[in-house]
Amino acid sequence: MTNRKQPVFIYDERETQYKFNDDHPFNQLRLTMTVDLLRQAGALPDSVIVTAQAATEQDLLRVHTPAYIEAVKALSSPQPEERWIKEAGRFGLDTDDTPYFPGMHEITANVVGGSIHAVDLVMSGEAPHALHLGGGLHHAMQSKGAGFCVYNDASAAIAYAKEKYGAKVLYIDTDVHHGDGVQWSFYSDPQVATLSIHETGKYLFPGTGAVNERGEGEAFGTKVNVPVEPYTEDESWLECFSEVLGELIARFQPDLIISQHGCDAHAFDPLAHVHCSMHVYKAMPELIHRLAHQWCAGRWVALGGGGYDIWRVVPRAWSLLWLVMSEQALLGQLEAEPQLRLPQAWLNAWQGKSPVQLVDTWLDPVETWSPIPRRQAIAEKNRQTKEIAMMYLK
């Protein structure tokens, strides 16, 4: 291996083929748009981009059952056999959310392979950090697809890090939907800590992630959930996230951080009700970056995830993640000029394709947003939840 000693960006255009149908909200055009934005900003040279091999059967079997993998393969055929079509429901692959599609095994195995390769690069010391935006499919269960997720690349990457490197892994999930698939995969495993901050399951899929889900047996206290209220804004979200993460990482002291960066807690996202701005998507990775260097020699793998306003939110949020991870000079400009504009060439390229007016600055002009009427009550309820979440961390 060459010694890169710089963060790597794992990207393969084949991952844009992870597509259920033309009307599905999971639209991988967001990957293409993010890569284009970073290139237009001068922040993504070819030298940092790497591709990965597809996951092996062994990689998948660490977190999925043989029967489920067999079903995914069979339903990946352009014309699946009738017996497998009848079985699709048993494996969660016949729903509007997660319908089977041609080639899904090969395409999703590539996604899993990318996240595993990210672990190898970081744990081997070839790179301090690795970003794989095609990953983050955190809802898939051991024997069931769910929530737009066929194979769970995050769980597979964690299991690989444990098996190959003996690593203690802290998994951080900032998607607006609870990171259920990963939590349940390691619910009784004391070598894996999980922190999920998400909109309360009272109102949102998957309905789990209550504050009293804490792990079981020797792993009790290593699974932490912070279910925030609908219409939570930046300040309250960041207060909950930073305090709980600080306590958890100090107690757990991981060898590796794997974080999932769904950006659907943004106010513009059509599938949820949290009201954060782009400020969160700069401040949150800055905190993870700092803590990675403080507690685990900088070892940090970041994955993508949800995000369904592909025009105004995802490219900016994911680009900010990479700017932070790779310590781009552009961040200094942004500090000096909070309303710094996006590259005009990118705006010109995508505005004609977008059904909405693109936001033309890196950060949101939140001062123009209508205030949330129940701000104080929401913040207070979140503060109470945060204190309960930290009950076993102090």
N, C-alpha and C positions, 0 to 999 in steps of 0.2 A: 504494500500500500504506500502511496505517496503521502507525505505529511502536509496536509492542507493547512491546518491550524487556522482556518477561517470557517465561518458558518456555511452550511451547504443548503441548497434549495432543491429538493427532490421533486422532479416534475417530468411527467410523461404524457404526451398528448393523447395517448390511448385511454387515459383516465377520463377524458371528456366523453367517452362512449358509455360511461356509467349513467344510463338514461332509461327511465322506465317507459315513458311515452311523451309525445309532443305537448300534452296538456298538464304534465306533472310539475308540481312546484320545485322539485329538485332539479335544477337546471345548471348543468356544468359549463354553460357559457360564462359563468362567473369566474371559473378558473382562467379561461382565455383572457377575459377582461382584466383580471388581476395581474397576470404575467405581462400583459401589454402596458398597463399603468406603470408597473415597476421598471420596465424597459424604457418607457418614455421619460421616466424620472431619472434615468441614468443609475438606477440602484440595483440592477440585476444583470451583471456581466455574464457571458457564457461560461466563464471559468468556475462559477459557483453552482452551476446547474448540473445535477447528476440524475441518471435514470437507474431503475432497479429491476431486478428479475422478479418474476411472479413468485408468490409464496408456494412452497412445496406442500404436499399432502400432510407431511409431518407438522408443518407450521400451522395448518388449519386444524389439525386434530388436537392441538393443545387446548383449543377453546370451543371446538364444535364436534358434534357426534358424527360417527361414520354415516349413519342413516341420513342426517341432514345434508352432509356434503354430497352424498349420492343423489339426493333429491334435487339439490341445486344444479348439479351437473346434468341430470336428466331433463330438467325444466329449462336448461339453457339451449336446448336444441331449437332450431327454427320452427320445427313442428313436433312438439313433445308427444310421446305416446299417451294414449287416452288414460291409461292406468295412472300415469304420473300427474296428469291434469286433475284427476279425481283426488289425488293425494296432496295436491298443492296446499289446500286449506290446513292440513295437519301441520304443515311447516311454515305457516304464516305467509305464504307466497301467492295468495290469491286475493289480497285486499286492494282497495284503491290506493292505500299508502305504499304498499310493497308488492306490486304485481311482478310475477316472473317475466323475464324478457330474454330475447335471443342473446347468447354469448355472455350471460351474467356471471357464470363461474369464472371464465377466463379473465373478464374485465375486473371483477372484484378480487380475484387472486392477485392481480397486478397491484391493486390498491393495498392489499395486505402486505405484499412484498415490499412496497415503498416504505411503509411504516417500520417494518422489520429492518430494512436496510438503514433507515435513520438511526435505529438503536445501535446497529453495528458501527456506524461511523462515529457516533458519540462515545460509546463505551470502549472502543478500541483506541480512542485518542486521536483519530484522524481528523475529527472536527469537534469544536467545542459545543456547537449547537447544530441542530438540523430541523428544517421546516418541510413538512409534507402536507400541503394544503388539500391534496386529493383524499387524504385520510380523515379520520374522525367519525367513522360510522359506528357510533357508540350504542345504538339500540339493539343490535342483533344479539339474540340469546344463543345458548348452547345448541339448541335444536329448533330454532325458530327465527325467521326474519321478521323485522318490525321497524316501524318508524323510518322508512326509506333506506333501511340498512339490511344488506344480505349477509355479508361476513363482517365480523367485528374486528377491524384491523387494530384498534386501540388495545383490546384485550389480547390479541395475538402478539402485539409488540411487547406488552407487559410480561406475558408468559415466556416469551423468548428471552427477554432481558434477565428474568429470574433463572431460567434453565441454563443459558450459556454463560452468563456472567455472575450468577449468584447475587444479583442486585436487589436491594430494597428499593421499591419504586413508589414514588408519590404521583398519583394521577390526579390532575386538576381539570375539572370540566366546567367551562364557562358558558356553554350552550344554554339557551333559555329553557330547553327541555332537559329533564333529569337524565343524568348519565347512567341509566338503569342497567344496561347490558354489561357494562364494565363493573359496576358495583356488585351485581349478583354473581359475576364470574369469580370474584375474589372475596366474597362476603365473610368467609371463615379463614382467610389467609392473612396472618399477621405480618407477612413480608410486603404486603401491598396496602398502602393507605389511599383512600379516595376522598376527594373533596368536590362536591357538586353544588354550585350556586345556580339556581334556576327559579323560574316562576312556579309558585306553589301548584302542586298537583291537584288541588281542589278544582282548578279551572282549566287545566292544560294537560295534554298527553305528556307522559304516559300515566299520570295519576299517582306516581310513586315519588320517592325522595322526601319523605317526611323527616322531620328533625330527629325523631326517635329511631330511625334506621341507622344503627351504629356498628354493625358487624356482630358476629357471634363467636362464642368460644374464646380462644386466645386472641382473636381479631377484634374483640369488642373494644370500641373506642377508636378504631382505625378507619372507620367509615363515617364520614361527616357530610351532612346535608344542610344547606342554607336555603330553604324555600322562601323566596321573597314575594311580596304582594304585587298584584297587578299595578301598573303605573308607577313602579319604583323608578326613581331617577338616579342620575350619576352619583351624587354625594352619598346617598343611602346605600346604593349598590357597592360602591368602593369602600365605604366604612365596613360593611359586613364582610366583604371579600378579604380586605387587607388584614383585619384583626383576626379572623378565623384562620386564614392561611398562615399568618405569622406564628400563631400558637401551635398549629398542627405541625408545621415543618420543624419547629424547635423541638417538639416532643419526638417526632418520628425520625428525624435526621436521615433522609434518604440518600441513596447512592445516585439516583437518577430521577429527574422530573419528566413526566410525559404529560403534556397539557393539550386539551381539546378546545378549539377556538371557534365554535359556532358563534356567529355574530347576529343571531336572531333576537337578542335582548334589546336591539336598537328600536327606537320609537317608530321607525318606518316599516318594520317587519310586519307582513300581513298575517302571520300565523300565530302571533303571541301578543301580550299586552304590557310588557315591561317597556319603560319609556327612557331608556338610556340614549346618550348621544355618542358621537365619535370620540369624545374625550375619554370614555371608558376604554375604548379599544387602543388607546395610546398608553394610558396610565396602568392598565392591567398587565400587559406584557412587560412594561418597565419594572413592575414589582416582581414578577416571576423571574425576570432576567437577573435582578439584583439578588434575590434569594437563592437562585441557582448557584451563583458565584460564592455566596456566603456559606451555603450548606453542603453543596455537592460538587465542588470544583468546576462549576459552570455546566455540568452535564444536563442538557435540556433538549428534549425532542418535542416539537410542537406540531400539532395536526390541525386540519380544517374542521369542518362540521356543518351545522345548519347555517341558514342564511338565505332568505327568500325574497328580499328586495335586492335583486342581482345588479340593479342599475345604480342605485344611490348609496348602497351600504357595503355590500360584500367587497368590491374591489378596493375601496378605501380602507376598510377595517383590516383586511388581510395584508394589504400593503404596509399599513402602519406596524403590524406585527413583524414583518420582515425588516422594516427600517430600524425597529428597536433591536431585534435579534442580531442584526449585522452592523449595528452602530453607525448608521449612515449620517453623513454630514448634513443631510436634509433635515434631520431632527433639530439641529441647531437653528436652522432657518425658521423652522416652525415655532420654536420657542420665542424667537424674536418677532415673528410675524404670525400670530395665531390664525389669521385669515388668509394664509398663503394659498395661492391658487394652484389647482391641479395643472399638469402640463396641457397646454392648449391643443397640442396634436392629439392627445387622448380624447379630450372633450369633442374635438371635431370628428374623430373616427367613430365615436359611439353615440353621440346625440341623435343622429339620424336614425339609428336602430332602436333607440329607447322610446317606450311609450310614455315616459314621464320626463320632466325637465331634470337633467342631471344637476347634482350639487357640484359647484365648480371650485370648492375649497376643500383642503384636506380635513379640516375640522368643521363641525356644524355651527352655524350662527345661532346658538341656543337662545341668545338674548331676544331673538325674534319669535321664539316659540311661545305658545300660550301656556301659562303656568298651570300646573296640576292643582286643582282646588283642594284636594285632601293630602297635600304634601306632608304636613306635619304628622298627621295620623298614620300615614303609610310608613314614614320613617320610624316612628315610635314602635309600630308593630314589628318592623324588620329588626329593630334593635333588640326587642324581646326575643325574637327568634334566634338572633345571633348569640345572645347570652346562653340560651338553652343549648345551642349547637356546641358551644365551648365548654359546657359543663364538665366534660370528662377530659378536657385538654389541659387544665391548669393544675 
